[in-house]
Amino acid sequence: MQFRDLHRQYEAMKAEIDEALLKTVSKGAFILGDTVAELEQHLADYVGVKHCITCANGTDALRMTLVALGIGKGDAVFVPDFTFFATAEAVAVVGATPIFVDVCVDDFNIDVDDLSEKITYVKSHTDLRPAAVIAVDLFGQPADFTDLELLCKGLNLHLIEDGAQGFGGSIGDRKACSFGDIGTTSFFPAKPLGCYGDGGALFTDNDDWAALLRSLRVHGKGADKYDNIRIGLNSRLDTIQAAVLQVKLRHFDDELKAVQHIADKYNNLLRGKVTLPIVPPAVTSSYAQYTIQTDSRDALQARLKAAGIPSAVYYPRTMSQQAAFASIAFLQQPCPVSERLTQTVLSLPMHPYLTDQEIETITSAI
C-alpha cells in the first residue's frame, strides 16, 4: 500500500476517534456505562463467545481468571518460561506456584510435550496440585490449543488463554481468546488492538464464571456497589478507552490485512538471511511483534540502531531467571529453548502503517 493511502486511512480513523472522545466527554460518564457494555458485546461477537467482561488491564484479567477458577495456595499453574512477567506474576499474586515450561523454537509458544513432562514431574516430586495451564499467544500467534485442550481435558486441568498479544489471531475458524475455559487479552497501546492507555478483557462461554468476573472487577459487588459479597478488585475499563476501542475495532480487520502484507514482505526479503517466525497454514498471527532469530543478534541490533531503525529484544531473560522467582527455583526443571531464545531473538518494526519503502530500508540494513 502506498504512503498516501496509508496516511488517508490513518487520518480517517483518527478523526473518528476524536469525535468519539468528544462525545464521551460531553456525556460526562467515564466509568463503565452503555459505551462499555456495547463494546463488550461487539468484542464477544468478534471472538465468538457468549461473554466479554472488560477490566482495567491484561494483568488484572489473568488475576481475575485465576480467582474465578478457585486457584490459590498449593496449586501449580504451568506457564511458558519465555513470556512477559505478568503471566507468571498473576499466578504468584493469588498464592499459587508458577511452574515454567519450555517453548517451541519455531513459534515461541508453549511446548506441549515439555508441558506433559513438567506435569508428571510436579506430580511425582512435589506436594503441589496441578491445577491449570496458562498458554500465551506470543507475538500474535495462538498457541497449539488443539493439543492443549486435549491434554488439559484428559488431566482435568483448567486451560487459560493469555491472548494479550494474540487478539485477532486464529486457528481455523476459531479466534484467539475463544480457547480454553477463559481467555484474556490486553488493550495496552502496543497490542494488536490497543487503546489510549491501559485496558483488558476476559472471554468465556460459562455464565457462572462471567457473573463472578463482573462481580470481581467492582470490589466483589453483589446487587449493587455497596453490597460486597466477596473480596474483589477495582478493575474497570474507563469509558474513554471503550470509545477508542469501538472505533479501532471497526478498522481492525483492515489493519490485520495490512500487517499480514508486511509480514509476507519481510518473509520474502529476509528468507535465507535470518531465522523467520513460522506460522502453520491453518493459523493466522496478528503479529503483535515480527520476531526473527540470529546468532549475531547484538551486532545486528547495533547496525540497525546506527541506521536509525528501531528494534527490541522480547525477552532478555526467562521467567525462571527472574529474581522474583528465586525462592521457587528448586522446583523448576531446565528450559533450554527459552534460555537460547533470550540470546537470539530480535523484533523488527511492525505496525499496519509501515510502507513498502520502509520495509525495504529495514531489510536492506539486515
Secondary structure, 3 states (H helix, E strand, C coil): CCHHHHHHHHHHHHHHHHHHHHHHHHHCCCECCHHHHHHHHHHHHHHCCCEEEEECCHHHHHHHHHHHCCCCCCEEEEEECCCCHHHHHHHHHCCCEEEEECECCCCCCECHHHHHHHHHHHHHHCCCEEEEEEEECHHHCCCCHHHHHHHHHHHCCEEEEECCCCCCCEECCEECCCCCCEEEEECCCCCCCCCCCCCEEEEECCHHHHHHHHHHCECCECCCCCCECCCCCECCCEHHHHHHHHHHHHHHHHHHHHHHHHHHHHHHHHECCEECCCCCCCEECCCCCEEEECCCHHHHHHHHHHCCCCCECCCCCCHHHCHHHHHHHHHCCCCHHHHHHHHHEEEECCCCCCCHHHHHHHHHHC
